[in-house]
């Protein structure tokens, strides 16, 4: 199975004929290789509701009739935006979909959007995702700081590939992300995400790779790893 990176925290894959997008921030993402008006999806998985993660979800879901998988607060918001096909999940919960299973796990971050009137809408807890497909385990950490239960998550679900934020300022930086990979998660392969999209999160990705003791794949948008 090929897993594609599309800039910031957006990844995609296909299994059992189902196309899956995670955190489809495309419009306004200078690093994205996708076009929000043409990308196809059967499922959209969201870690949280910040604009650089929910991104083009509403437009894509309406056009493709994709099922959006998100926390209950986000599902309620999306329903109010005329996204009718949505599946609510919460931390600790697991569900079998046509492409594989998804389990929501904790992340430590914030989770909100501003409405058209400038009022802030809070969406509850942000999340990470454990995605199990064809005997392989993907851990998409979402946006998060370092936390010790990453070790427990990885013990419960040994990780084949981990998509980990490294951009600092809003999430883990290089040092904490490398510590998380080396000490807690110990995946077979690591892909850094959430960096270099904005000035606040510009980092030297090679410095991250140099600190990690296991294989790291630094992906340009549109490139992939194979499990």
N, C-alpha and C positions, 0 to 999 in steps of 0.2 A: 504494500500500500504506500502511495506517495502522499506526503503531507507538505503542502505549499505554504510559504510565508509571503505575506502581502503588505509588509510594512507595519510599524507600530505593534499592535498585538493581534492583528488579523491573521488567521491561518485557515486553510481549507483542505478537505480531503473528500474522497468518494469511496463508498463501499456499498455493496449490494444494490448498485444502481442509484444510490441516494447521495446527493451533493450536500455537503455540510460546510457552513461558514461559521467561524467563531469571531465575535467582536468586529463586525464589518465596517470599520472606519475607513472610508474610501474617499469621499468628497472632502477636500481640504487636507488630505494626507499627501504630502509632497513625495513620499516614498512609495505610494501604492502603485501597483501595476494594473489594477482592476478599473473597470468602468461601472459605476453603480447602476447605470441605465441598461446594462446588458448582462451583468453577472447573473448566473443561474444558481439557485439554491432550493433544496427541499427542506432543509432545516437550518435555522440560525440559532446558535448558542451564545448567550450573553453572560459575561462574568459580572458586570455591573452597568450602571446607567450613565456614567460620564460620557460626554460627547465624543471623545476619542475611542469609545468602545461600542456604545449603542449606534453611533455613526449613522449609516444609511439603512438601518434595519427596517424602519417603517416603509420607506419607498420600495426596498427590495421585497419585503414580505407582501406588500399589496400587489406588486407586479407579478411575482412568481407563485403566490399562494403558499409560500414556505411556512412551516410551523416554527414559531419562535419559542425557544426554551429559555426560561428566565425565572428569577425569583417572583413570588406572588405580587409584590409591590410593582415591579416592572411590568408584569403581565397586565395588571389592572391599568397602569398608565397606557400601555400599548393598545389595550382594548378600547380605551377612550380616544385613541388616535385611529380607530377603525381597522386595527389589526385583529382579525377575528380568530385566526388559527394560532393558538398559543398554549403552551403546556407549562404550568407553574411547578417549580421545584424549590426546595430549601435545603439548608446545610445538613448533611448527613443522609439525605435522600438519594436513592438510586432508581433508575428507570430503564427498561429495555425499549429501545427504539428500533426502527427498521435497519439502521446502520450499525448498531452496537448499543452499549450501555453508557449512561452518563450518571455520575455521582457528583453532587455539589459539596464542596469542602470550604472551610473558612479561609478568608484572606483578611489582612489588616490594612484598611484603607478607608476612604470615604466613598459616598455613593449618592449622587444627586444630579439634577439638571435645573436650569432656569427655564421657566415658561415664557411665553411671548410677552408677558407683562413684567418680566424681570423678577418674578417671585421664584424662590428656590423650592424645588420639590425633592424631598428626601425619599430614598428608595430602600431604606433598611441596610442590612449587611451586604458588603461586597463578597464575592466568592471566587474560588478557584474551581477548576473542573478536572475530574478524573474520567477520562474517556477510554473505554475498553472496546477495541475493535479487532475481531479476528485473532484473539489471543494476545494482542499487544496492548500496552497501557501507555496512554498519553496523559501527562500532567501539565495542564495549562494553569500556571499559578495566578493568572489575572494580575491585577495591580496589588502589590503587597509589600510590607516591610518584612524583615526577618522574624520568624517565630519558630519556637522549638517543636511545635506539633507537626511541622513539616516532616520530621523524622517518623512520627507515628503514622502520618498519611502514607509515606513511602513504605513503611513496614507492612501496612495493611494492603498496599497496592504497589508492589515492586514496579518501578518506572522504566519503561523502555526509552521514551524520549520526553524530556522536560523543556517546556517553553517558559523561560524565566526572565522577569524584567530586570534590567541592569542600569537604567538611565539615571538613577539617583534623583534627588530633589522631591519627587512625588512618590517614588517607590524605592526598593533596595538599589543601592549603588553597586559598583563592581565588587568591592570587598565583601559586603554582606551577601550578595548573590553567589559569589564564589564559595563562601563559607557554607551557605545553604546547600549548594550542590555537593561539595566535598564531604561535608559532615553529616547532613541530614537526609538528603534525597538520594544521592548516589545513583543517578540514572545511567543507563548504558550510553545515552547520547544527550547532549544539552544543546538547545538552540536559544541564544539570547534574543530578547524582544524588548519593546518599549524603550527605544533609545534613538537618538539622532533625528527624531521627527521635528522637534522644536529646540530652540536655543537652551531652554532650561534642562534638557535631558541629553545634551551632546556629551558623549564619552568616547574613550578609546576602546573599542570593542576588542582589539587585539590584547589589551592589558587584561581584560577579563579572561580571555582564552588562556593567557599565560599563567593565570592563577589556578585554573581548574585542572584537576589531576586526571580527568577522564576525557573521552572524546567530545569535542565541541564543533558544531557546524555553524559557521557564520554565513547566513543566507542573505543574498540580495532579494528584493521583492520579485516574486515570480519563480524563484528557485525552490527546490524541494529536497527533503530527505526521504529515504525509502526504508520502511520497516519490513 
